[in-house]
Amino acid sequence: MEQKHFEVEITFQQSLRYAVDAADRKAAERMALERWQDGEKEGIVESECCKLVSVHTQAAPRDEGVTRDCEKVLRYLRDRELVIEQLDPDAFNPTIHDAVSAEAIALHFGWRRRDNGAVGEPDVPRAARVLDRLCRERRVVCFDRPRVRAGERGDIRLYCTPEHLERLSALLEPEAAGAGV
């Protein structure tokens, strides 16, 4: 029997217990949450990883499908960045997103996971696979940025074209040159 290639994603829940000294319960919760968001290991009393949340299996994608997805995503990024550059003269407007996440790509294209025939969550692994391939090919650049939403911790990986990043960097250079004077 011929072997087939699959990708299996295992998601689990981890619990961390921090020891903190605080004036009251709310302050203790806030301090522990801040430590967790910062990824601090200090003060962890116990860590357990014992609850399986889900297992997701799908056939590994064929190369021609990934190539097709790469072209669609690259075209979308270029068009998106062109619109941003045309519509907003302030490149540093905080309401304009300078780069996108894999989740945003999955949502934009309507890529959804299929579990036993049911359509579910956005297919973020598919989008991440495409974006990572474009990065390896140097057609897209990626960088990590700290998450800024309340209750989120860690970094989020964002993607944009090298041309867009170069344009934004060039806008910063006069400011950097003026700061050194």
LOTOR-436435 format. One record per residue (C-alpha): residue in three letters; x, y, z. Coordinates in Angstrom, 1 decimal, always signed. Last residue first. Example, Ala and Ser with C-alpha at 12.3 -4.5 7.8 and 13.67 -1.06 7.14 Angstrom:
2
<filum=SER	xx=+13.7	yy=-1.1	zz=+7.1>
<filum=ALA	xx=+12.3	yy=-4.5	zz=+7.8>
***
This chain:
181
<filum=VAL	xx=+22.5	yy=+66.4	zz=+14.6>
<filum=GLY	xx=+21.9	yy=+62.7	zz=+15.2>
<filum=ALA	xx=+18.1	yy=+63.0	zz=+15.4>
<filum=GLY	xx=+18.0	yy=+64.7	zz=+12.0>
<filum=ALA	xx=+19.6	yy=+61.6	zz=+10.3>
<filum=ALA	xx=+17.1	yy=+59.3	zz=+12.0>
<filum=GLU	xx=+14.1	yy=+61.5	zz=+10.9>
<filum=PRO	xx=+15.5	yy=+61.6	zz=+7.3>
<filum=GLU	xx=+15.9	yy=+57.8	zz=+7.4>
<filum=LEU	xx=+12.4	yy=+56.9	zz=+8.6>
<filum=LEU	xx=+10.7	yy=+57.6	zz=+5.3>
<filum=ALA	xx=+13.3	yy=+55.4	zz=+3.6>
<filum=SER	xx=+12.4	yy=+52.6	zz=+6.0>
<filum=LEU	xx=+8.7	yy=+52.8	zz=+5.0>
<filum=ARG	xx=+9.5	yy=+52.6	zz=+1.3>
<filum=GLU	xx=+11.9	yy=+49.7	zz=+1.9>
<filum=LEU	xx=+9.3	yy=+47.8	zz=+3.8>
<filum=HIS	xx=+6.8	yy=+48.3	zz=+1.0>
<filum=GLU	xx=+9.4	yy=+47.2	zz=-1.6>
<filum=PRO	xx=+10.3	yy=+44.1	zz=+0.5>
<filum=THR	xx=+6.6	yy=+43.0	zz=+0.4>
<filum=CYS	xx=+4.7	yy=+42.6	zz=+3.7>
<filum=TYR	xx=+4.3	yy=+40.0	zz=+6.4>
<filum=LEU	xx=+3.6	yy=+39.9	zz=+10.1>
<filum=ARG	xx=+4.5	yy=+37.3	zz=+12.8>
<filum=ILE	xx=+2.8	yy=+37.9	zz=+16.1>
<filum=ASP	xx=+4.8	yy=+38.1	zz=+19.4>
<filum=GLY	xx=+4.0	yy=+36.9	zz=+22.9>
<filum=ARG	xx=+1.0	yy=+37.5	zz=+25.0>
<filum=GLU	xx=-2.6	yy=+38.4	zz=+24.5>
<filum=GLY	xx=-4.8	yy=+39.5	zz=+27.3>
<filum=ALA	xx=-5.2	yy=+43.0	zz=+26.1>
<filum=ARG	xx=-4.3	yy=+43.5	zz=+22.4>
<filum=VAL	xx=-0.8	yy=+44.7	zz=+21.6>
<filum=ARG	xx=+1.0	yy=+41.6	zz=+20.4>
<filum=PRO	xx=+4.7	yy=+42.2	zz=+20.2>
<filum=ARG	xx=+6.0	yy=+42.4	zz=+16.6>
<filum=ASP	xx=+7.7	yy=+39.7	zz=+14.7>
<filum=PHE	xx=+9.0	yy=+40.3	zz=+11.2>
<filum=CYS	xx=+8.4	yy=+38.9	zz=+7.7>
<filum=VAL	xx=+9.6	yy=+39.8	zz=+4.3>
<filum=VAL	xx=+8.0	yy=+38.8	zz=+1.0>
<filum=ARG	xx=+9.5	yy=+37.8	zz=-2.4>
<filum=ARG	xx=+12.6	yy=+36.6	zz=-0.7>
<filum=GLU	xx=+12.0	yy=+33.0	zz=-1.9>
<filum=ARG	xx=+12.2	yy=+31.9	zz=+1.7>
<filum=CYS	xx=+9.8	yy=+34.6	zz=+2.6>
<filum=LEU	xx=+7.3	yy=+33.5	zz=-0.1>
<filum=ARG	xx=+7.6	yy=+30.0	zz=+1.3>
<filum=ASP	xx=+6.8	yy=+31.3	zz=+4.8>
<filum=LEU	xx=+3.8	yy=+33.2	zz=+3.5>
<filum=VAL	xx=+2.4	yy=+30.1	zz=+1.8>
<filum=ARG	xx=+2.9	yy=+27.9	zz=+4.8>
<filum=ALA	xx=+1.5	yy=+30.6	zz=+7.1>
<filum=ALA	xx=-1.6	yy=+30.8	zz=+4.9>
<filum=ARG	xx=-2.2	yy=+27.1	zz=+5.0>
<filum=PRO	xx=-1.5	yy=+26.9	zz=+8.7>
<filum=VAL	xx=-4.0	yy=+29.7	zz=+9.3>
<filum=ASP	xx=-6.9	yy=+27.8	zz=+7.8>
<filum=PRO	xx=-9.6	yy=+29.9	zz=+9.4>
<filum=GLU	xx=-11.8	yy=+27.8	zz=+11.8>
<filum=GLY	xx=-14.4	yy=+25.4	zz=+10.7>
<filum=VAL	xx=-16.0	yy=+23.9	zz=+7.6>
<filum=ALA	xx=-17.4	yy=+20.5	zz=+8.3>
<filum=GLY	xx=-16.4	yy=+17.5	zz=+6.0>
<filum=ASN	xx=-14.8	yy=+15.6	zz=+8.8>
<filum=ASP	xx=-12.8	yy=+18.7	zz=+9.8>
<filum=ARG	xx=-12.3	yy=+21.1	zz=+6.9>
<filum=ARG	xx=-10.3	yy=+24.2	zz=+7.8>
<filum=ARG	xx=-11.3	yy=+27.4	zz=+6.2>
<filum=TRP	xx=-9.5	yy=+29.6	zz=+3.6>
<filum=GLY	xx=-11.9	yy=+32.5	zz=+2.9>
<filum=PHE	xx=-9.2	yy=+34.4	zz=+1.0>
<filum=HIS	xx=-9.3	yy=+37.4	zz=+3.4>
<filum=LEU	xx=-9.7	yy=+35.3	zz=+6.5>
<filum=ALA	xx=-6.7	yy=+33.1	zz=+5.7>
<filum=ILE	xx=-4.6	yy=+36.2	zz=+4.9>
<filum=ALA	xx=-5.7	yy=+37.9	zz=+8.2>
<filum=GLU	xx=-4.7	yy=+34.7	zz=+10.0>
<filum=ALA	xx=-1.3	yy=+34.7	zz=+8.4>
<filum=SER	xx=-0.7	yy=+38.2	zz=+9.7>
<filum=VAL	xx=-0.6	yy=+41.4	zz=+7.7>
<filum=ALA	xx=+1.8	yy=+44.3	zz=+7.3>
<filum=ASP	xx=+1.6	yy=+48.1	zz=+7.5>
<filum=HIS	xx=-1.8	yy=+48.2	zz=+9.2>
<filum=ILE	xx=-3.2	yy=+51.7	zz=+8.9>
<filum=THR	xx=-4.9	yy=+53.0	zz=+12.1>
<filum=PRO	xx=-1.5	yy=+54.1	zz=+13.5>
<filum=ASN	xx=-0.9	yy=+56.5	zz=+10.6>
<filum=PHE	xx=+2.8	yy=+56.2	zz=+9.9>
<filum=ALA	xx=+2.6	yy=+56.3	zz=+6.2>
<filum=ASP	xx=+0.7	yy=+59.6	zz=+6.4>
<filum=PRO	xx=-0.3	yy=+60.2	zz=+2.7>
<filum=ASP	xx=-3.1	yy=+57.7	zz=+3.1>
<filum=LEU	xx=-5.0	yy=+56.6	zz=+0.1>
<filum=GLN	xx=-2.3	yy=+55.9	zz=-2.5>
<filum=GLU	xx=+0.2	yy=+54.2	zz=-0.2>
<filum=ILE	xx=-2.5	yy=+52.0	zz=+1.4>
<filum=VAL	xx=-3.9	yy=+51.1	zz=-2.1>
<filum=LEU	xx=-0.5	yy=+50.1	zz=-3.3>
<filum=GLU	xx=+0.1	yy=+48.1	zz=-0.2>
<filum=ARG	xx=-3.1	yy=+46.2	zz=-0.7>
<filum=ASP	xx=-2.4	yy=+45.5	zz=-4.4>
<filum=ARG	xx=+1.1	yy=+44.2	zz=-3.6>
<filum=LEU	xx=-0.1	yy=+42.0	zz=-0.7>
<filum=TYR	xx=-3.0	yy=+40.6	zz=-2.8>
<filum=ARG	xx=-0.7	yy=+39.8	zz=-5.8>
<filum=LEU	xx=+1.7	yy=+38.0	zz=-3.4>
<filum=VAL	xx=-1.2	yy=+36.1	zz=-1.8>
<filum=LYS	xx=-2.6	yy=+34.9	zz=-5.2>
<filum=GLU	xx=+0.9	yy=+34.0	zz=-6.5>
<filum=CYS	xx=+1.7	yy=+32.0	zz=-3.4>
<filum=ASP	xx=-1.7	yy=+30.2	zz=-3.4>
<filum=ARG	xx=-0.9	yy=+28.9	zz=-7.0>
<filum=THR	xx=+2.5	yy=+27.7	zz=-5.9>
<filum=VAL	xx=+1.0	yy=+26.0	zz=-2.9>
<filum=GLY	xx=-1.5	yy=+24.2	zz=-5.1>
<filum=GLU	xx=+1.3	yy=+23.2	zz=-7.5>
<filum=ASP	xx=+3.3	yy=+21.8	zz=-4.6>
<filum=ARG	xx=+0.6	yy=+19.5	zz=-3.5>
<filum=PRO	xx=-0.8	yy=+20.0	zz=+0.0>
<filum=ALA	xx=-0.2	yy=+17.5	zz=+2.8>
<filum=ALA	xx=-3.4	yy=+15.7	zz=+3.5>
<filum=GLN	xx=-5.1	yy=+16.9	zz=+6.6>
<filum=THR	xx=-5.1	yy=+16.1	zz=+10.3>
<filum=HIS	xx=-6.2	yy=+18.2	zz=+13.2>
<filum=VAL	xx=-5.9	yy=+17.1	zz=+16.8>
<filum=SER	xx=-7.6	yy=+19.1	zz=+19.4>
<filum=VAL	xx=-7.6	yy=+20.4	zz=+23.0>
<filum=LEU	xx=-5.5	yy=+17.8	zz=+24.7>
<filum=LYS	xx=-5.3	yy=+18.6	zz=+28.4>
<filum=CYS	xx=-2.2	yy=+17.7	zz=+30.4>
<filum=CYS	xx=+0.4	yy=+20.3	zz=+30.2>
<filum=GLU	xx=+1.3	yy=+21.3	zz=+33.6>
<filum=SER	xx=+3.5	yy=+24.0	zz=+35.0>
<filum=GLU	xx=+4.1	yy=+24.7	zz=+38.6>
<filum=VAL	xx=+5.5	yy=+27.3	zz=+40.9>
<filum=ILE	xx=+6.5	yy=+29.7	zz=+38.1>
<filum=GLY	xx=+8.1	yy=+32.7	zz=+39.8>
<filum=GLU	xx=+10.7	yy=+33.4	zz=+37.1>
<filum=LYS	xx=+9.7	yy=+32.0	zz=+33.7>
<filum=GLU	xx=+8.7	yy=+35.3	zz=+32.3>
<filum=GLY	xx=+6.9	yy=+35.2	zz=+28.9>
<filum=ASP	xx=+6.1	yy=+38.9	zz=+29.1>
<filum=GLN	xx=+2.4	yy=+38.1	zz=+28.8>
<filum=TRP	xx=+2.7	yy=+35.5	zz=+31.6>
<filum=ARG	xx=+4.5	yy=+38.0	zz=+33.8>
<filum=GLU	xx=+1.8	yy=+40.6	zz=+33.2>
<filum=LEU	xx=-0.9	yy=+38.0	zz=+34.0>
<filum=ALA	xx=+0.8	yy=+37.1	zz=+37.2>
<filum=MET	xx=+1.0	yy=+40.8	zz=+38.3>
<filum=ARG	xx=-2.6	yy=+41.5	zz=+37.3>
<filum=GLU	xx=-3.8	yy=+38.4	zz=+39.2>
<filum=ALA	xx=-1.8	yy=+39.3	zz=+42.3>
<filum=ALA	xx=-3.2	yy=+42.9	zz=+42.1>
<filum=LYS	xx=-6.8	yy=+41.5	zz=+41.9>
<filum=ARG	xx=-6.2	yy=+39.2	zz=+44.9>
<filum=ASP	xx=-4.8	yy=+41.8	zz=+47.2>
<filum=ALA	xx=-1.6	yy=+43.7	zz=+48.3>
<filum=ALA	xx=+0.7	yy=+41.5	zz=+46.2>
<filum=ASP	xx=+3.5	yy=+38.9	zz=+46.5>
<filum=VAL	xx=+3.5	yy=+36.5	zz=+43.5>
<filum=ALA	xx=+3.9	yy=+32.8	zz=+43.0>
<filum=TYR	xx=+2.9	yy=+31.9	zz=+39.4>
<filum=ARG	xx=+1.0	yy=+28.8	zz=+38.3>
<filum=LEU	xx=+1.1	yy=+27.9	zz=+34.7>
<filum=SER	xx=-1.5	yy=+25.8	zz=+32.8>
<filum=GLN	xx=-1.0	yy=+24.4	zz=+29.4>
<filum=GLN	xx=-3.7	yy=+23.4	zz=+26.9>
<filum=PHE	xx=-2.9	yy=+21.3	zz=+23.9>
<filum=THR	xx=-3.1	yy=+21.6	zz=+20.2>
<filum=ILE	xx=-1.8	yy=+18.8	zz=+17.9>
<filum=GLU	xx=-1.5	yy=+19.6	zz=+14.2>
<filum=VAL	xx=-1.0	yy=+16.6	zz=+11.9>
<filum=GLU	xx=+0.2	yy=+17.1	zz=+8.3>
<filum=PHE	xx=-0.2	yy=+14.1	zz=+6.0>
<filum=HIS	xx=+1.8	yy=+12.4	zz=+3.3>
<filum=LYS	xx=+0.3	yy=+9.2	zz=+1.8>
<filum=GLN	xx=+2.1	yy=+5.8	zz=+1.9>
<filum=GLU	xx=+1.4	yy=+3.4	zz=-1.0>
<filum=MET	xx=+0.0	yy=+0.0	zz=+0.0>
***
